[in-house]
Amino acid sequence: MLGRNPAYVQQFIKRGSPRKLDDEDRKTLACFFGVDEQVLGGPANPVNDGMVEIPVLDVEASAGFGAVAASETAHTMFGFDERWLRHLTSAKSASLSIVGVKGDSMEPTLSDGDEVLVDASDHGSRLRDGIYVLRSDDTLVVKRIAIKPGGRQITIASDNPAYPTWHDMDRSEVHVVGRVIWFGRAL
């Protein structure tokens, strides 16, 4: 497969000779075995061609009355151009994740099946008017937040007028997961 002597890989594994695999050989073997290049002695931070990988979490935020968040593990990654992402947010990539939207309470802004990029560092003292993912017990919802003058109370609303609005909520009683800063949708 590599076009090399059969002892090449065996000697690398058993004797450490060569000290490192040729870059192309390492890529080919990593792909063949389904492992990260680091396992085969690749660099700790592989060249990413200017792309930042953001985890797509196996969870949906309800745009309705609530969806149970059973698992918040990444099931895949989505790549964003580093410069474009920096233009969108100053947040570190570790604070970003993508979650699905389920329901119609945020129509016409967000639709069922949309995916939203959430900045988990954008909450607390940074809270401002915008669309946020909120947590209530084990339930995640995506709603619009408006800060009342004085900053102690907020309004939580759906963009779809068929759903209720909660006025004069004490912001300390609302668990904000993060701000929605981008969304994508299939056509």
C-alpha positions as CSV (number, residue, x, y, z in Angstrom):
1,M,0.0,0.0,0.0
2,L,2.9,2.4,0.8
3,G,5.2,1.1,-1.9
4,R,7.9,0.4,0.6
5,N,9.7,-2.6,2.0
6,P,7.4,-4.7,4.2
7,A,9.8,-4.3,7.1
8,Y,9.4,-0.5,7.1
9,V,6.3,-0.4,9.4
10,Q,7.4,-3.3,11.5
11,Q,10.8,-1.7,12.2
12,F,9.0,1.6,13.0
13,I,6.8,-0.2,15.6
14,K,9.3,-2.6,17.1
15,R,12.6,-0.7,16.9
16,G,11.6,3.0,16.4
17,S,13.5,3.1,13.1
18,P,12.8,5.4,11.3
19,R,12.2,7.7,14.2
20,K,9.2,9.1,12.4
21,L,7.2,8.1,9.5
22,D,7.2,10.0,6.3
23,D,4.2,12.5,6.4
24,E,2.4,10.9,3.4
25,D,2.9,7.4,4.8
26,R,1.6,8.5,8.2
27,K,-1.5,10.0,6.6
28,T,-2.2,6.9,4.5
29,L,-1.8,4.5,7.5
30,A,-3.9,6.7,9.8
31,C,-6.7,6.8,7.2
32,F,-6.4,3.0,6.6
33,F,-6.5,2.2,10.3
34,G,-9.0,4.9,11.2
35,V,-6.8,6.5,13.8
36,D,-5.6,10.0,14.5
37,E,-2.1,10.7,13.0
38,Q,-0.9,11.4,16.5
39,V,-1.1,7.7,17.3
40,L,1.5,7.1,14.6
41,G,3.8,9.9,15.8
42,G,2.1,12.8,14.0
43,P,2.2,16.4,15.4
44,A,0.2,17.2,18.5
45,N,-1.5,20.0,16.6
46,P,-2.0,18.9,13.1
47,V,-2.1,21.5,10.4
48,N,-5.8,22.5,10.0
49,D,-5.6,24.6,6.9
50,G,-7.1,27.5,8.9
51,M,-10.2,25.5,9.9
52,V,-11.6,25.3,13.5
53,E,-13.5,22.2,14.4
54,I,-16.7,22.9,16.5
55,P,-18.5,19.9,18.1
56,V,-22.0,19.1,17.0
57,L,-23.7,17.9,20.2
58,D,-26.1,15.0,20.2
59,V,-28.9,17.2,21.7
60,E,-31.7,19.4,20.6
61,A,-32.9,22.7,22.1
62,S,-36.6,22.9,21.9
63,A,-38.2,25.8,20.1
64,G,-41.5,24.9,21.8
65,F,-42.2,23.9,25.4
66,G,-38.9,22.0,26.2
67,A,-36.9,19.0,25.1
68,V,-35.0,16.7,27.5
69,A,-31.3,16.9,27.1
70,A,-30.4,13.2,27.5
71,S,-26.9,13.4,26.2
72,E,-24.6,16.3,25.4
73,T,-21.8,14.5,23.8
74,A,-20.4,15.4,20.4
75,H,-21.4,13.0,17.6
76,T,-19.5,14.9,14.9
77,M,-17.5,18.0,14.2
78,F,-18.2,21.0,11.9
79,G,-15.4,23.0,10.4
80,F,-15.4,26.8,10.3
81,D,-12.8,29.0,8.6
82,E,-10.7,30.5,11.5
83,R,-10.8,34.1,10.1
84,W,-14.6,33.9,9.5
85,L,-15.2,32.6,13.0
86,R,-13.0,35.3,14.5
87,H,-15.0,37.9,12.7
88,L,-18.2,36.4,14.2
89,T,-17.0,36.0,17.8
90,S,-13.9,36.5,20.0
91,A,-14.8,33.3,21.9
92,K,-12.3,30.5,22.1
93,S,-13.4,27.4,20.1
94,A,-13.7,25.4,23.4
95,S,-16.7,27.6,24.3
96,L,-18.5,26.9,21.0
97,S,-20.8,24.0,20.1
98,I,-23.6,23.3,17.6
99,V,-27.0,22.0,18.7
100,G,-30.2,21.2,16.8
101,V,-33.5,23.1,17.0
102,K,-36.7,21.2,17.5
103,G,-40.1,22.8,17.2
104,D,-41.6,26.0,15.8
105,S,-41.8,28.5,18.7
106,M,-38.9,30.6,17.2
107,E,-40.5,30.7,13.7
108,P,-39.8,32.6,11.4
109,T,-36.3,33.2,12.8
110,L,-35.4,29.6,13.6
111,S,-37.1,26.5,12.2
112,D,-37.4,22.9,13.2
113,G,-34.2,21.1,12.1
114,D,-32.0,24.2,12.1
115,E,-28.6,23.9,13.7
116,V,-27.4,26.8,15.9
117,L,-23.8,27.8,16.9
118,V,-23.9,28.5,20.6
119,D,-21.3,30.6,22.5
120,A,-21.3,29.2,26.0
121,S,-19.0,32.1,27.2
122,D,-21.7,34.6,26.3
123,H,-23.9,34.7,29.4
124,G,-23.9,36.1,33.0
125,S,-22.5,39.6,33.0
126,R,-22.2,39.5,29.2
127,L,-26.0,38.8,28.8
128,R,-27.7,41.2,26.4
129,D,-30.7,41.2,24.1
130,G,-30.5,38.2,21.7
131,I,-31.4,34.6,21.2
132,Y,-30.1,32.1,23.8
133,V,-30.2,28.5,24.7
134,L,-31.5,28.2,28.3
135,R,-31.7,25.2,30.7
136,S,-34.5,24.4,33.1
137,D,-33.8,21.2,35.0
138,D,-33.0,18.7,32.2
139,T,-34.8,20.7,29.5
140,L,-33.1,22.9,26.9
141,V,-35.0,25.6,25.1
142,V,-34.0,28.3,22.6
143,K,-35.7,31.6,23.2
144,R,-35.3,35.4,22.7
145,I,-34.1,37.3,25.8
146,A,-34.7,41.1,26.2
147,I,-33.1,42.9,29.1
148,K,-35.4,45.2,31.0
149,P,-34.0,48.7,31.9
150,G,-32.0,48.4,35.1
151,G,-30.7,45.0,34.0
152,R,-32.1,42.8,36.8
153,Q,-35.1,41.5,35.0
154,I,-35.5,39.9,31.6
155,T,-38.3,38.9,29.3
156,I,-38.1,35.5,27.7
157,A,-40.1,35.2,24.5
158,S,-40.7,33.1,21.4
159,D,-40.7,34.7,18.0
160,N,-43.9,32.8,17.2
161,P,-46.8,34.7,18.8
162,A,-48.7,31.4,19.4
163,Y,-46.3,30.7,22.3
164,P,-46.2,32.4,25.7
165,T,-43.9,35.2,26.8
166,W,-42.5,35.3,30.3
167,H,-42.1,38.9,31.6
168,D,-40.2,40.3,34.5
169,M,-38.1,37.2,35.1
170,D,-35.2,37.6,37.6
171,R,-32.2,37.0,35.5
172,S,-30.4,35.2,38.4
173,E,-33.1,32.5,38.3
174,V,-32.6,31.7,34.6
175,H,-29.8,29.3,33.6
176,V,-28.3,30.6,30.3
177,V,-26.3,28.0,28.5
178,G,-25.1,30.4,25.8
179,R,-25.9,32.9,23.1
180,V,-26.9,31.7,19.6
181,I,-24.5,33.5,17.2
182,W,-25.2,31.7,13.9
183,F,-27.5,29.1,12.4
184,G,-27.6,26.8,9.4
185,R,-30.5,25.2,7.7
186,A,-31.0,22.6,5.0
187,L,-32.9,23.7,1.9
